[in-house]
């Protein structure tokens, strides 16, 4: 379920989800590009990865393909990678943001906290109606991929 950012922090969008897999499995869905490509982005989007360097300071360059055929080039850098606990990604393309995904073991499952902090509050306000539901769809897709990988 999505949580509105705290007062005074209108540039950060937060989502929270508990997933029925251990943190190591959620982290591996980021670490394995073949899995990440299957779930990254809103419903209906697909991805083509051009560069994928899953290490701190590593580049991630890819194209998201919208369901209407529009291509969205993206470039990011991995700022922090802590196995089974945290992934921090800086989006270098417009709009600029830092995504922090925190994974916490929770009764045999994983509590996933997703915080997307935009550099510019005005930009965040303009994209809020797109980003908030897209983040939820992204987490839906992650959960679906993890359930398929489980079986």
N, C-alpha and C positions, 0 to 999 in steps of 0.2 A: 504494500500500500504506500502510496506517495505521501510524503510529509512536506508541508509548506516550509520554506526556509524561515529561520528565526527573524524577528523584527530587526530591521537595520541590516539584514543580509539578503536583500532581494536579488542579488546576483548569483546566489547558490541554490540549486535545485537538489532536493534530497529524496531518495527512495529507500525503502527498507523491505527486505524479503527474508523469510526463513526457508531454506531449501533442504530437502531431506537427503542430503549427501554430506560427507565430511568436507572440511575446508580444503583439503588437498585436492579433491575432485573439482571444486569450483576453481581453484587456482590453475589447475591443469587445463581448464577450458579457456583460459587466457594464454597459457604457455604453449599450447599446441595450435599452430596456425590453422590446421585443417578443421579443428573444432571451432575456433574463434570465427573463421570465415562463415560458418553455418549459422551462427546466432547473432553476430554483431549488427546492430542497427534495428530500426523499426520493422514492424511486420511488412512483408512483401519485398524487402530489400535483399540484394545479394552483394557479394564482395569479391573483388579481385585484388590480391595482395601483390605488390611489386617489390617491396623491401620489408622484411620482418626480422628485426634483431632484438629478440626478447632478452634484454640485459639492461641494467641501468645505463642510461645514455644512448641506448640503441634506438635506431630509427624504425618507424612503421609508416610506410607509404602505401596507400591503397586507393581503390576507386569503389565507392558504393554505387550500386546500380539501382535506381528507383523502379518501382513497379510500372511506371509510365515510360520507362526507357531512358530517363535522364541520368546522366553520370555525374557523380559528385566526387571530385578528387579530394583526398585528405592526406595530411601529413602530420604525424605526431612523433613524440619522443617519450620513451619510458624513463620517468624520473626515478621511481623507486619500485623495486620488486622484492617483496619479502615472502618467501614460499609459505603458502597456506595462510597468509594473514593480510597482505596488502599489495595493491597494484596502484601506482600513481602514473597517470598519463597526461602529458601536456599536449594539447591540440595546437599545432603551429599554424594551420590553415585558419581562415576566417570561418566562424567567429572563434576568437581565442578563449580557451578555458582550460582548467585543470580538472581532471576526473580522478577522484580518490575512491577506490573500492576497498573497503575494510571487511575482512572475513573473520568471524569469531565462532569458535566451536560452541554449539548450543544444543545440549541434550541429544547427542549423536547426529545432529544436523549442523547447518551453517547459517548464522545470521549474516546477511549481506547488507552492508550499508554503502549506499551509492551517493556520492556528493559531487556534483558538477558545478564548479565555481567559475563563473564567467569573469573575464578581465574588466568588462564594462557593464555597469548596471543598466544602462539604456539599451544596450544590445540584448541583455538578458530579458528585459521587459518585452522587447519586440518578439523574441523567439519563445517565450514562456509557453504559449498555447500549443506550440509544436513540440518543444523539448520535453515537457512533463509527460505527456502521453507516450512519446517515443521512448523515453527511459523505461517506463513500465513495460512497453512492448519488448524492449531489449531484454529486460529481466525475464519476461514470459518465455522468450526464445531461448535464453540461457537455461532456464529450468527445463524446458522441453528437450534440449540437447543432452543435458545431464541425465534425464530419465531414460532416454534412448541408450545412452552409453552404459547405464546401469544394467540394462537387461541383456 
